[in-house]
Amino acid sequence: MRAPYQARRAVNLLNGSTAAGILVAAAGRARLSRARDGLLIGAGYRLPVPVAPAFTVGNVVITRMDAAALAAAGPLLRHEARHATQYACCGGLPMIPAYLLAAGWSWALTGDFGTRNVFERRAGLADGGYSDRPVRPAVARWQARAARLAGAPLPAAGRRAA
């Protein structure tokens, strides 16, 4: 295993996020198996939430699929592996509230939890099965208005704006 993946695995073990992932997988009665790059796969997850086909907690990729199907879905596994790296960079479980905040921001802007979520964008939207949706019409109008105001010349000092 390459050094960056060893470091990710060690950091996520130390910060407790991999242990939390194992607990989540167990709660969903998923079967754990080893995968490449220091990841664990929790296959056959049975709880109804979250609704995503796969999600990651620490170095544990949890999915309703079987492990072979996830491995065959290469881009999805790469996407989830990037989330494992994000856990290491965020100090472990603090990623969860940060991710939820980013998902809420994305939903407010686009009506989709992933499109403008910084964690999903950095993990690769297409690899995770997300599409790049436009912002809501009201947000687009606000952005256009803000751009016009930012580009407008400021009134000269001492003069009243017309």
Backbone as a printed PyTorch tensor [residue, N CA C, xyz], in Angstrom:
tensor([[[  0.8490,  -1.1710,   0.0000],
         [  0.0000,   0.0000,   0.0000],
         [  0.8970,   1.2370,   0.0000]],

        [[  0.5250,   2.2100,  -0.8210],
         [  1.3000,   3.4420,  -0.9240],
         [  1.2200,   4.2490,   0.3640]],

        [[  2.2650,   5.0180,   0.6200],
         [  2.3940,   5.7880,   1.8600],
         [  1.2040,   6.7080,   2.1450]],

        [[  0.6670,   7.4360,   1.1440],
         [ -0.4800,   8.3060,   1.4690],
         [ -1.6910,   7.5150,   1.9890]],

        [[ -1.9080,   6.3170,   1.4640],
         [ -3.0430,   5.5150,   1.9180],
         [ -2.7730,   4.9440,   3.3090]],

        [[ -1.5100,   4.6120,   3.5970],
         [ -1.1560,   4.1680,   4.9420],
         [ -1.3800,   5.2920,   5.9450]],

        [[ -1.0010,   6.5020,   5.5550],
         [ -1.1880,   7.6580,   6.4320],
         [ -2.6790,   7.9140,   6.6510]],

        [[ -3.4770,   7.8580,   5.5870],
         [ -4.9230,   8.0620,   5.7140],
         [ -5.5220,   7.0340,   6.6700]],

        [[ -5.1240,   5.7680,   6.4880],
         [ -5.6450,   4.7010,   7.3420],
         [ -5.2630,   4.9530,   8.8040]],

        [[ -4.0110,   5.3370,   9.0450],
         [ -3.5510,   5.5900,  10.4140],
         [ -4.2730,   6.7810,  11.0400]],

        [[ -4.4010,   7.8660,  10.2870],
         [ -5.0680,   9.0630,  10.8150],
         [ -6.5220,   8.7520,  11.1470]],

        [[ -7.2150,   8.0420,  10.2570],
         [ -8.6270,   7.7330,  10.5160],
         [ -8.8080,   6.7180,  11.6380]],

        [[ -7.8060,   5.8890,  11.8670],
         [ -7.8540,   5.0100,  13.0470],
         [ -7.6810,   5.8360,  14.3170]],

        [[ -6.7020,   6.7450,  14.3060],
         [ -6.4250,   7.5670,  15.4830],
         [ -7.5550,   8.5430,  15.8060]],

        [[ -8.2020,   9.1040,  14.7800],
         [ -9.2510,  10.0980,  15.0500],
         [-10.6070,   9.4530,  15.3570]],

        [[-10.6950,   8.1440,  15.2940],
         [-11.9080,   7.4320,  15.6780],
         [-12.9560,   7.2900,  14.5960]],

        [[-12.7280,   7.8900,  13.4380],
         [-13.7690,   7.8480,  12.4060],
         [-13.9200,   6.4520,  11.7990]],

        [[-12.8310,   5.6960,  11.6930],
         [-12.9560,   4.3370,  11.1650],
         [-13.7160,   3.4570,  12.1500]],

        [[-13.4620,   3.6170,  13.4520],
         [-14.2180,   2.8670,  14.4610],
         [-15.7050,   3.2090,  14.3710]],

        [[-16.0090,   4.4940,  14.1770],
         [-17.4080,   4.9010,  14.0110],
         [-18.0010,   4.2680,  12.7620]],

        [[-17.2210,   4.2040,  11.6750],
         [-17.6960,   3.5730,  10.4410],
         [-17.9950,   2.1020,  10.6410]],

        [[-17.1580,   1.4210,  11.4080],
         [-17.3980,   0.0050,  11.7000],
         [-18.6900,  -0.1450,  12.5020]],

        [[-18.9320,   0.7570,  13.4500],
         [-20.1710,   0.7110,  14.2350],
         [-21.3980,   0.9690,  13.3620]],

        [[-21.3090,   1.9360,  12.4480],
         [-22.4250,   2.2240,  11.5410],
         [-22.6990,   1.0120,  10.6530]],

        [[-21.6400,   0.4110,  10.1290],
         [-21.8030,  -0.7850,   9.2890],
         [-22.4670,  -1.9050,  10.0900]],

        [[-22.0450,  -2.0920,  11.3390],
         [-22.6380,  -3.1330,  12.1830],
         [-24.1070,  -2.8380,  12.4730]],

        [[-24.4250,  -1.5670,  12.7170],
         [-25.8200,  -1.1950,  12.9770],
         [-26.7050,  -1.5030,  11.7650]],

        [[-26.1470,  -1.3690,  10.5740],
         [-26.8830,  -1.6650,   9.3470],
         [-26.7280,  -3.1030,   8.8870]],

        [[-26.1330,  -3.9490,   9.7410],
         [-25.9150,  -5.3730,   9.4590],
         [-25.1610,  -5.5970,   8.1550]],

        [[-24.2040,  -4.7140,   7.8760],
         [-23.3640,  -4.8550,   6.6860],
         [-22.2250,  -5.8280,   6.9870]],

        [[-21.7770,  -6.5330,   5.9580],
         [-20.6540,  -7.4550,   6.0780],
         [-19.3630,  -6.7140,   5.7190]],

        [[-18.4040,  -6.7410,   6.6220],
         [-17.1450,  -6.0370,   6.3960],
         [-16.1430,  -6.9190,   5.6640]],

        [[-15.4420,  -6.2990,   4.7160],
         [-14.3390,  -6.9710,   4.0260],
         [-13.2900,  -5.9170,   3.7070]],

        [[-12.0620,  -6.3860,   3.4880],
         [-10.9700,  -5.4690,   3.1440],
         [-11.0400,  -5.1210,   1.6630]],

        [[-10.6310,  -3.9020,   1.3690],
         [-10.5390,  -3.4450,  -0.0150],
         [ -9.1590,  -2.8360,  -0.2120]],

        [[ -8.8990,  -2.3740,  -1.4010],
         [ -7.5880,  -1.8000,  -1.6930],
         [ -7.4060,  -0.4620,  -0.9840]],

        [[ -6.1790,  -0.0370,  -0.9130],
         [ -5.8040,   1.2760,  -0.3770],
         [ -6.2140,   1.4840,   1.0740]],

        [[ -6.3000,   0.3890,   1.8440],
         [ -6.5950,   0.4960,   3.2620],
         [ -8.0440,   0.7190,   3.6190]],

        [[ -8.9320,   0.5750,   2.6460],
         [-10.3580,   0.7670,   2.9010],
         [-11.0030,  -0.5280,   3.3790]],

        [[-12.1040,  -0.3890,   4.0890],
         [-12.9810,  -1.4970,   4.4210],
         [-14.2930,  -1.2730,   3.6900]],

        [[-14.9280,  -2.3350,   3.2420],
         [-16.2360,  -2.2450,   2.5930],
         [-17.2620,  -2.8670,   3.5240]],

        [[-18.3050,  -2.1290,   3.8230],
         [-19.4490,  -2.6490,   4.5710],
         [-20.5590,  -2.8800,   3.5710]],

        [[-20.6780,  -4.1060,   3.0770],
         [-21.6300,  -4.4290,   2.0060],
         [-22.9400,  -4.9720,   2.5880]],

        [[-24.0250,  -4.7250,   1.8750],
         [-25.3250,  -5.2250,   2.2910],
         [-25.9570,  -4.4110,   3.4130]],

        [[-25.6350,  -3.1410,   3.5010],
         [-26.1870,  -2.2300,   4.5150],
         [-27.7090,  -2.2140,   4.3930]],

        [[-28.4230,  -2.3180,   5.5170],
         [-29.8750,  -2.5030,   5.4710],
         [-30.7040,  -1.3520,   6.0250]],

        [[-30.0870,  -0.3770,   6.6520],
         [-30.8800,   0.7300,   7.1990],
         [-31.3490,   1.6550,   6.0620]],

        [[-32.4950,   2.3200,   6.2270],
         [-33.0270,   3.1560,   5.1440],
         [-32.3170,   4.4970,   4.9550]],

        [[-31.5050,   4.9170,   5.9200],
         [-30.8020,   6.1980,   5.8000],
         [-29.3140,   5.9780,   5.9190]],

        [[-28.5240,   6.7300,   5.2110],
         [-28.9120,   7.6550,   4.1470],
         [-29.3440,   6.8930,   2.8960]],

        [[-29.9650,   7.6030,   1.9700],
         [-30.4990,   6.9490,   0.7760],
         [-29.4560,   6.7420,  -0.3110]],

        [[-28.2670,   7.2700,  -0.1380],
         [-27.2040,   7.1430,  -1.1470],
         [-26.8420,   5.6730,  -1.3620]],

        [[-26.3980,   5.3340,  -2.5760],
         [-25.9960,   3.9460,  -2.8300],
         [-24.7540,   3.5410,  -2.0390]],

        [[-23.9470,   4.5130,  -1.6460],
         [-22.7610,   4.2550,  -0.8180],
         [-22.4450,   5.5340,  -0.0580]],

        [[-21.8530,   5.3690,   1.1250],
         [-21.3730,   6.5190,   1.8920],
         [-20.1820,   6.0540,   2.7110]],

        [[-19.4270,   6.9950,   3.1960],
         [-18.1770,   6.6730,   3.8660],
         [-18.1460,   7.2870,   5.2510]],

        [[-17.6310,   6.5230,   6.2040],
         [-17.3400,   7.0270,   7.5430],
         [-15.9290,   6.5410,   7.8700]],

        [[-15.0100,   7.4670,   7.9800],
         [-13.6140,   7.1010,   8.1790],
         [-13.1010,   6.3590,   6.9570]],

        [[-12.4960,   5.1960,   7.1580],
         [-11.9980,   4.3890,   6.0440],
         [-12.9690,   3.2680,   5.6920]],

        [[-14.2270,   3.3960,   6.1080],
         [-15.2320,   2.3680,   5.8540],
         [-16.2310,   2.8930,   4.8190]],

        [[-16.2730,   2.2220,   3.6760],
         [-17.2440,   2.5420,   2.6320],
         [-18.4360,   1.6100,   2.8560]],

        [[-19.5850,   2.1890,   3.1190],
         [-20.7840,   1.4330,   3.4650],
         [-21.7490,   1.5140,   2.2840]],

        [[-22.2990,   0.3540,   1.8960],
         [-23.1420,   0.3050,   0.7000],
         [-24.2130,  -0.7620,   0.8250]],

        [[-25.2850,  -0.5800,   0.1010],
         [-26.3270,  -1.6080,   0.0190],
         [-25.9270,  -2.6930,  -0.9860]],

        [[-25.0000,  -2.3800,  -1.8660],
         [-24.5270,  -3.3370,  -2.8660],
         [-23.6830,  -4.4100,  -2.1910]],

        [[-23.3380,  -5.4340,  -2.9620],
         [-22.3400,  -6.3650,  -2.4400],
         [-20.9560,  -5.8180,  -2.7850]],

        [[-19.9460,  -6.3330,  -2.1310],
         [-18.5890,  -5.7910,  -2.2680],
         [-18.0860,  -5.8790,  -3.7040]],

        [[-18.4100,  -6.9720,  -4.3970],
         [-17.9480,  -7.1350,  -5.7830],
         [-18.5850,  -6.0860,  -6.6920]],

        [[-19.8610,  -5.7790,  -6.4830],
         [-20.5400,  -4.7720,  -7.3110],
         [-19.9360,  -3.3960,  -7.0820]],

        [[-19.5940,  -3.0900,  -5.8310],
         [-18.9740,  -1.7920,  -5.5470],
         [-17.5920,  -1.7130,  -6.1850]],

        [[-16.8240,  -2.7880,  -6.0910],
         [-15.4960,  -2.8080,  -6.7040],
         [-15.5980,  -2.6550,  -8.2150]],

        [[-16.6530,  -3.2490,  -8.8100],
         [-16.8520,  -3.1400, -10.2520],
         [-17.2660,  -1.7200, -10.6490]],

        [[-17.8960,  -1.0100,  -9.7380],
         [-18.2840,   0.3850,  -9.9810],
         [-17.1020,   1.2630,  -9.5940]],

        [[-16.0170,   1.1560, -10.3370],
         [-14.7590,   1.8310, -10.0200],
         [-14.8750,   3.3020,  -9.6790]],

        [[-15.5720,   4.1040, -10.4950],
         [-15.6570,   5.5290, -10.1730],
         [-16.3220,   5.7960,  -8.8190]],

        [[-17.3470,   5.0310,  -8.4730],
         [-18.0190,   5.2330,  -7.1880],
         [-17.0770,   4.9050,  -6.0340]],

        [[-16.3250,   3.8350,  -6.1490],
         [-15.3800,   3.4830,  -5.0920],
         [-14.2750,   4.5380,  -4.9790]],

        [[-13.7980,   5.0650,  -6.1020],
         [-12.7980,   6.1450,  -6.0570],
         [-13.3830,   7.3830,  -5.3650]],

        [[-14.6400,   7.7000,  -5.6850],
         [-15.3290,   8.8360,  -5.0710],
         [-15.3830,   8.6580,  -3.5530]],

        [[-15.7790,   7.4800,  -3.1220],
         [-15.8890,   7.2220,  -1.6790],
         [-14.5100,   7.2160,  -1.0210]],

        [[-13.4840,   6.7510,  -1.7190],
         [-12.1240,   6.7730,  -1.1790],
         [-11.6750,   8.2170,  -0.9470]],

        [[-12.0850,   9.1240,  -1.8190],
         [-11.7450,  10.5440,  -1.6270],
         [-12.4100,  11.0760,  -0.3570]],

        [[-13.6350,  10.5970,  -0.0690],
         [-14.2840,  10.9990,   1.1860],
         [-13.4900,  10.4850,   2.3900]],

        [[-12.9160,   9.2900,   2.2850],
         [-12.0900,   8.7710,   3.3820],
         [-10.9100,   9.7140,   3.6330]],

        [[-10.3240,  10.2300,   2.5710],
         [ -9.2350,  11.1970,   2.7110],
         [ -9.7490,  12.4820,   3.3540]],

        [[-10.9630,  12.8920,   3.0020],
         [-11.5430,  14.0920,   3.6040],
         [-11.7330,  13.9210,   5.1100]],

        [[-12.1200,  12.7160,   5.5440],
         [-12.2300,  12.4660,   6.9860],
         [-10.8840,  12.7000,   7.6600]],

        [[ -9.8270,  12.1980,   7.0520],
         [ -8.4910,  12.3800,   7.6330],
         [ -8.1310,  13.8620,   7.6990]],

        [[ -8.4290,  14.5990,   6.6570],
         [ -8.0950,  16.0290,   6.6030],
         [ -8.9400,  16.8620,   7.5530]],

        [[-10.1620,  16.4250,   7.8390],
         [-11.0750,  17.1790,   8.7120],
         [-10.9610,  16.7680,  10.1800]],

        [[-10.0570,  15.8650,  10.4910],
         [ -9.9030,  15.4510,  11.8740],
         [-10.8980,  14.3990,  12.3070]],

        [[-11.4990,  13.7120,  11.3540],
         [-12.4140,  12.6160,  11.6770],
         [-13.8620,  13.0360,  11.6950]],

        [[-14.5190,  12.7600,  12.8020],
         [-15.9650,  12.9580,  12.8870],
         [-16.4380,  14.4060,  12.7530]],

        [[-15.5960,  15.4310,  12.9840],
         [-16.0600,  16.7900,  12.6790],
         [-16.4610,  16.9640,  11.2100]],

        [[-16.0440,  16.0280,  10.3560],
         [-16.4680,  16.1210,   8.9610],
         [-17.9850,  15.9740,   8.8280]],

        [[-18.6070,  15.2150,   9.6960],
         [-20.0430,  14.9670,   9.5430],
         [-20.8540,  16.2590,   9.6490]],

        [[-20.7110,  17.0830,  10.7060],
         [-21.4770,  18.3400,  10.6970],
         [-21.0450,  19.2860,   9.5770]],

        [[-19.7510,  19.2870,   9.2350],
         [-19.2970,  20.1320,   8.1220],
         [-19.9360,  19.6780,   6.8200]],

        [[-20.0040,  18.3630,   6.6130],
         [-20.6340,  17.8220,   5.4040],
         [-22.1180,  18.1860,   5.3790]],

        [[-22.8050,  18.0380,   6.5060],
         [-24.2410,  18.3570,   6.5520],
         [-24.4940,  19.8360,   6.2820]],

        [[-23.6310,  20.7000,   6.7990],
         [-23.7400,  22.1340,   6.5250],
         [-23.5470,  22.4010,   5.0300]],

        [[-22.5420,  21.7670,   4.4330],
         [-22.2980,  21.9360,   2.9940],
         [-23.4570,  21.3890,   2.1660]],

        [[-24.0620,  20.2870,   2.6190],
         [-25.2190,  19.7260,   1.9130],
         [-26.4120,  20.6680,   1.9940]],

        [[-26.6190,  21.2780,   3.1630],
         [-27.7030,  22.2550,   3.3050],
         [-27.4910,  23.4750,   2.4220]],

        [[-26.2530,  23.9420,   2.3510],
         [-25.9170,  25.0780,   1.4810],
         [-26.2030,  24.7160,   0.0210]],

        [[-25.8040,  23.5300,  -0.3760],
         [-26.0320,  23.0710,  -1.7460],
         [-27.5310,  23.0120,  -2.0450]],

        [[-28.2990,  22.4850,  -1.0990],
         [-29.7450,  22.3750,  -1.3100],
         [-30.3780,  23.7650,  -1.4180]],

        [[-29.9400,  24.7010,  -0.5770],
         [-30.4830,  26.0580,  -0.6320],
         [-30.2040,  26.7120,  -1.9790]],

        [[-29.0310,  26.4660,  -2.5410],
         [-28.6580,  27.0910,  -3.8140],
         [-29.2710,  26.3970,  -5.0240]],

        [[-29.3810,  25.0530,  -4.9620],
         [-29.7340,  24.3010,  -6.1800],
         [-30.9240,  23.3680,  -6.0420]],

        [[-31.3540,  23.0620,  -4.8200],
         [-32.3830,  22.0530,  -4.6280],
         [-31.8250,  20.6380,  -4.6670]],

        [[-30.5030,  20.5060,  -4.6040],
         [-29.8270,  19.2110,  -4.6280],
         [-28.7460,  19.2300,  -3.5490]],

        [[-28.6360,  18.1410,  -2.7900],
         [-27.6970,  18.1120,  -1.6730],
         [-26.2360,  17.9850,  -2.1020]],

        [[-25.9600,  17.5560,  -3.3370],
         [-24.5890,  17.3110,  -3.7370],
         [-23.9640,  18.3380,  -4.6550]],

        [[-24.7620,  18.9830,  -5.4940],
         [-24.2280,  19.8110,  -6.5740],
         [-23.2590,  20.8900,  -6.1130]],

        [[-23.5860,  21.6370,  -5.0830],
         [-22.7120,  22.7130,  -4.5910],
         [-22.0750,  22.3660,  -3.2470]],

        [[-22.1150,  21.0940,  -2.8860],
         [-21.4870,  20.6250,  -1.6520],
         [-19.9890,  20.4930,  -1.9240]],

        [[-19.1870,  21.2470,  -1.2010],
         [-17.7480,  21.2720,  -1.4590],
         [-17.1280,  19.8830,  -1.3150]],

        [[-17.6320,  19.0740,  -0.3920],
         [-17.0790,  17.7270,  -0.2130],
         [-17.3830,  16.8450,  -1.4190]],

        [[-18.5950,  16.9430,  -1.9610],
         [-18.9490,  16.1440,  -3.1360],
         [-18.2130,  16.6350,  -4.3720]],

        [[-18.0730,  17.9240,  -4.5130],
         [-17.3580,  18.4650,  -5.6710],
         [-15.9000,  18.0100,  -5.6660]],

        [[-15.2620,  18.0490,  -4.4950],
         [-13.8530,  17.6470,  -4.4110],
         [-13.6710,  16.1370,  -4.5080]],

        [[-14.7350,  15.3870,  -4.2380],
         [-14.6590,  13.9300,  -4.3990],
         [-14.9970,  13.5160,  -5.8310]],

        [[-15.4670,  14.4510,  -6.6380],
         [-15.8190,  14.1690,  -8.0320],
         [-17.3060,  13.9180,  -8.1860]],

        [[-18.0390,  14.9320,  -8.6080],
         [-19.4960,  14.8090,  -8.7270],
         [-19.9090,  13.6290,  -9.5950]],

        [[-19.3610,  13.5500, -10.7820],
         [-19.7640,  12.4990, -11.7200],
         [-19.4220,  11.1140, -11.1760]],

        [[-18.2510,  10.9670, -10.5410],
         [-17.8680,   9.6730,  -9.9820],
         [-18.8500,   9.2160,  -8.9120]],

        [[-19.4210,  10.1760,  -8.1840],
         [-20.3830,   9.8500,  -7.1340],
         [-21.8080,   9.7340,  -7.6280]],

        [[-22.0120,   9.9190,  -8.9300],
         [-23.3580,   9.8200,  -9.4860],
         [-24.1520,  11.1100,  -9.4170]],

        [[-23.4910,  12.2190,  -9.1390],
         [-24.1590,  13.5170,  -9.0700],
         [-24.0600,  14.2280, -10.4070]],

        [[-25.0430,  15.0780, -10.6760],
         [-24.9670,  15.9390, -11.8520],
         [-24.7210,  17.3630, -11.3720]],

        [[-24.1730,  18.1710, -12.2370],
         [-23.8810,  19.5590, -11.9010],
         [-25.1070,  20.3980, -12.2660]],

        [[-25.9510,  20.6490, -11.2880],
         [-27.1910,  21.3940, -11.5230],
         [-26.9580,  22.8900, -11.4130]],

        [[-27.7580,  23.6600, -12.1520],
         [-27.6470,  25.1190, -12.0310],
         [-28.2560,  25.5850, -10.7080]],

        [[-27.9150,  26.7850, -10.3250],
         [-28.5100,  27.3590,  -9.1230],
         [-29.9830,  27.6610,  -9.3860]],

        [[-30.7430,  27.7840,  -8.3290],
         [-32.1740,  28.1010,  -8.4360],
         [-32.3280,  29.4520,  -9.1460]],

        [[-33.4370,  29.6680,  -9.8680],
         [-33.6280,  30.9380, -10.5890],
         [-33.5070,  32.1640,  -9.6850]],

        [[-34.0480,  32.1190,  -8.4890],
         [-33.9580,  33.2730,  -7.5890],
         [-32.5080,  33.5470,  -7.2020]],

        [[-31.7330,  32.5110,  -7.0070],
         [-30.3160,  32.6810,  -6.6750],
         [-29.5760,  33.2670,  -7.8750]],

        [[-29.8960,  32.7890,  -9.0770],
         [-29.2580,  33.3150, -10.2930],
         [-29.5610,  34.8000, -10.4620]],

        [[-30.8200,  35.2040, -10.1820],
         [-31.1690,  36.6270, -10.2790],
         [-30.3890,  37.4440,  -9.2570]],

        [[-30.2620,  36.9230,  -8.0300],
         [-29.5190,  37.6210,  -6.9890],
         [-28.0500,  37.7450,  -7.3830]],

        [[-27.4640,  36.6590,  -7.9470],
         [-26.0690,  36.7040,  -8.3680],
         [-25.8640,  37.7350,  -9.4770]],

        [[-26.7960,  37.7930, -10.4270],
         [-26.6830,  38.7610, -11.5220],
         [-26.7770,  40.1860, -10.9790]],

        [[-27.6920,  40.4080, -10.0510],
         [-27.8540,  41.7380,  -9.4640],
         [-26.5850,  42.1190,  -8.6920]],

        [[-26.0320,  41.2010,  -7.9280],
         [-24.8110,  41.4820,  -7.1620],
         [-23.6430,  41.7810,  -8.0950]],

        [[-23.5600,  41.0570,  -9.2190],
         [-22.4810,  41.3040, -10.1800],
         [-22.6190,  42.6830, -10.8060]],

        [[-23.8510,  43.0690, -11.1280],
         [-24.0720,  44.4050, -11.6920],
         [-23.6720,  45.4810, -10.6910]],

        [[-24.0530,  45.2920,  -9.4250],
         [-23.7080,  46.2790,  -8.4100],
         [-22.2090,  46.3460,  -8.1810]],

        [[-21.5540,  45.1980,  -8.2140],
         [-20.1070,  45.1680,  -8.0100],
         [-19.3760,  45.8460,  -9.1570]],

        [[-19.9450,  45.7850, -10.3450],
         [-19.3030,  46.3920, -11.5080],
         [-19.6510,  47.8530, -11.6890]],

        [[-20.6290,  48.3570, -10.9480],
         [-21.0450,  49.7580, -11.0950],
         [-19.9890,  50.6690, -10.4750]],

        [[-19.7250,  51.7930, -11.1260],
         [-18.7380,  52.7320, -10.5520],
         [-19.2840,  53.3230,  -9.2560]],

        [[-18.3790,  53.5030,  -8.3030],
         [-18.7740,  54.0930,  -7.0420],
         [-18.9090,  55.6010,  -7.2110]],

        [[-19.8330,  56.2100,  -6.4820],
         [-19.9570,  57.6670,  -6.5740],
         [-18.7020,  58.3360,  -6.0570]],

        [[-18.3580,  59.4820,  -6.6400],
         [-17.1730,  60.2340,  -6.2070],
         [-17.3860,  60.7490,  -4.7990]],

        [[-16.3240,  60.9000,  -4.0650],
         [-16.4170,  61.3710,  -2.6880],
         [-17.0430,  62.7580,  -2.6790]],

        [[-17.9390,  62.9840,  -1.7920],
         [-18.5630,  64.3050,  -1.6680],
         [-19.7450,  64.5010,  -2.5780]],

        [[-19.9800,  63.5920,  -3.5620],
         [-21.1360,  63.7110,  -4.4530],
         [-22.2010,  62.7550,  -4.0140]],

        [[-23.4200,  63.1480,  -4.2060],
         [-24.5440,  62.2670,  -3.9100],
         [-24.7500,  61.3470,  -5.1070]],

        [[-25.1130,  60.1310,  -4.8130],
         [-25.4250,  59.1920,  -5.8920],
         [-26.7440,  59.5850,  -6.5160]],

        [[-26.8430,  59.4430,  -7.8060],
         [-28.0620,  59.8340,  -8.5160],
         [-29.1720,  58.8480,  -8.2810]]])
